[in-house]
Amino acid sequence: MSGGVAAPEILCQQALEQVLAYLADDGVALTADTCRQALRLVESVLAESAGPDLPARCVGRIYEHFQRPADSIPAANPPLARGHIGYD
């Protein structure tokens, strides 16, 4: 028996890490409930197939399992207006 880690386990870990990193970057608080929900997401995608694209498929389905945080982009100040600089 080897001491190495099997490929599906590595893919699962990579998928979970990418999902959690994406959520954290998007402003979602990484609570215990969030982590459990991320685990369920990875589990459901893994149940379909364990191909090398598992992490990408998990990230692609994040907002099927999580509520998207509200955008907090401030309004432009002064307001943007269309204009030109005189070229014909």
Salt bridges, closest charged atoms under 4 A:
ASP33 OD1 - ARG36 NH2 2.18
GLU48 OE1 - ARG57 NH1 3.88
GLU48 OE2 - ARG61 NH1 2.56
ASP53 OD1 - ARG57 NE 3.15
